Amino acid sequence: MKFEKFYNSRVFGFFDWLYRMFILNILTVLFIALGLAVFSLMAALTALLIVLRSAKSDFDFPLVKGYVKSFFANFVPVLKLSLFYVILGLLLLFNSYFFYLGFVDNGGFLNEVLYYLALFIDLVFILAFVNACFVYVYFPNLTYWKVVKYSFVLLRAVPLQALSLAAFLAAAVALLFVKIINIILIFIFVALFIYIANLLLEKIYLRLAAEGVRPRDVFLYLRDKRENS
């Protein structure tokens, strides 16, 4: 049948993937907003990653239900991590603003170097924060502080991947000033960024995981409670 042929075509597959990315992006932004970002940012990104990596092996699960259950199942466990990164991020933001004012008001080579150094540290922090979501999902046996530690340390183990993600962020910021493209990015940016990050990091982190340790997946949270009773 023509419909079956279209259903199995690459065109349908692409638009189906785009639709899922759109739904997951909306859910992520919504849950981040509901938790005022401070309390829900990491939980929302973690749930997004769990659903995205689970969907690679099996699309046969309710997308919205899978995301919601993943979010609430991990909300309390990652709350400490989320607060830590938010507070550290605010401190670094203040630090960058301080050096920016010094550079604007006084000029000078030293102030310029300090300002760009602060921006570089901010970029490393953003990558480490994103990486923390991956460390939490791929290495569920780690303690909170080890997640923090390896979120920074493992960036040294994946330098090309980290540079690729930094380049993607820079390109996305530049594209936000391009009409039409910026509208598309707004609706899929968060999901697309985590999707690309997972493509870059998944194989490496699966190899680094201890034997017998399985990453968190959505099916763990979708099991009927009666099965566990």
N, C-alpha and C positions, 0 to 999 in steps of 0.2 A: 504494500500500500504506500501511496505517496506520503501520507502523514507519518507512517512509521519510518520511512526513509529520512524525512525531515527531522524527526525526533532524534534519530541517531546521527545526524549530521554535525559537523564541527560548528556550524553557525548557531544551531540550537544550543549546543553545549556551551558556546561562548556567552550567549545571552542568559542562559540558565545560571552560569557562574557569575555574571554581572549582577543578576537579580539577587543572588545569595549574598554577594558582597555588599550590595545596597542595603539589604535587610539587616545584615550584621553590623554595618556601619551605623545605621540609625539606632539600633539597639545599644551599641557601645556608647554613642554620644548621649543618648537618653539616660543611661544608667550613670554615666559620669556626672551629668547635670543633676540627677536626683540625689546623688551623694555629695554634691557641691565640690566635686573633683578631689578635695582633700581626703575624703573618706572612701571614695569609690574608684579613683582613677586606676589603681593597679588591679583591683578586682575585676573591673570592666575589661581591661586589656588582657588579663589572664584568661577570663572566660572566652574572649574572642579567639585567643590563640588555641585554647583547648578545642573549641568547636571547629576551627579551620583545619587543624591537624587531624582531627577525627574524621572530618569530611573527605579527606584525601583517600581514606581507605574504605569508607562506607557513607554513602549519601542517605541511607535509609534510616533517618531519624528526624524527628520534628525539630526544625532549626530554632524556632523561637523558644520552645520548651527546653531544648538542650542548652541554649545560651543562658536562659533565666536560672535553671537549676545549677549550672556551672558557676554562675555569678554568686548565688546565695551560699552554695557549698563552700566557696573559697573566700567569701567576704571577710569573715572573722580571722581565718588563718593569715591572710595577707594584710590585715589592717595595720599591724605594727610596721610592716615593711612600707606600706603606702605612706604612713605618717612620717616615717624616717626620711624617705626620698622627697616628700613635699617640703619638709622643713629645711633639708639640705639644699633643695632647689631654690627656695626663697632666699636663703643666705647667699647663695652664689649669684642670684639675680641682683640682690642688693650690692654685692661686691662688684659686679659688672657695671651697674649704674654709677657707683662711686667713681670707678676709674674712667667711665665715659665722661662724667662731669669734669674730672680733672683734665682730661684730654681736650675737651671743648673749651673750658675756661682758660687753661694755661698753655695748651699746646705742648710742643717739645717732643723730642724723640723718645725719652724715657716713658712719658705718659702714654704715648701711642703704643709702645711695646707692651706696657702693663695692661692697657685696654684690650689689645688683641689677644694677649695671653689669657685674660679673663674670659674672653669669648671662646677661646679654645677649650678652656676648662669646662665651660658651660656645655659645649658640644660633647665632650667626653662624658659628662654627667648624664646628658640625654640618652646617649648610647648605652651607658651603664644601667640606666633606669629601664630602658626597653629590654636590655639583656637580662635584668633581674626577673622579668616575667618569664623569659625562656628558661632560666636556671631553675626557677620555682616549678615549672611544668615538667621539664626534662629530668630533673634531679629531685624527686619528691622526698628523698631520704635526708636531705640537708636541713640543718637548723637555720633559724632566721639569719643569724649573723654570718653563717657560711654562705647563704644566698647573697647577702650584701657583699661579702668578700669576693666571691667568684663572679659577681656581676661586673666587677672592675677587672679582676685578674684574667678572666677568660677573654676579654677584649684583646689581650696580647696574643692569645692562641688563634684568634680569627681576624688578623689585621686587614686582610683584603675584604672580608665580609663587612667589617666595621667601616672601612673607607667607602664601600659601596652604599651602605645605608646612609652615611653622612652625605654622599653625593646625591642620593635620592631625595633626602630632606632639602638640600640646597636647591635642587631642580624643582621640587614641589613648591617651595617658597617663590621661586622665580615665575613659575607657571600661574601662580595665584593672581598675577598682574595681567594675564592673558584672558580676554573675554571668551566666554563659552567653555574653554578648557577649565577655568577656575570653578565654574559651576559644577562640572562633572567631578572635579577633584574633591570639592566640598562634600559631595554625597558618598564618595567611596574612599577618601584619603586614608582614614585610620585603618580600615579593613585591608586596603591595598598595601599599606606600609607593613603591617604585621604579616600579611600573606607573603610578601617578598622577603621579609626578614626570615620567615620560617623556611622558605626555599633555600636561602643561603646557609642557615645554621643547622637544619634538621639532621643531616647525615653526620656532621661533625659531632653534635651533642649526643646522638644515639651511640656513636662509637665511644665517647668519653664516659657514658653512664656505666655504673658498676654492673657486673653480671647479675642478671635476675631482677634488676630495677627497671620497672616499666614507667614511662611517662604518664602523666595524668591524661585521661581521655573522657569524653562526654558520656560514654556508655556506663561508666562507673556511677554517674549521677542519675542516669535514666532507668536504672534497674528498679523493678517494682519492690517496694519496701517489704512486701510479703515474702519475697524470695530470701530476704536477709533475716527474717524472723524465725 
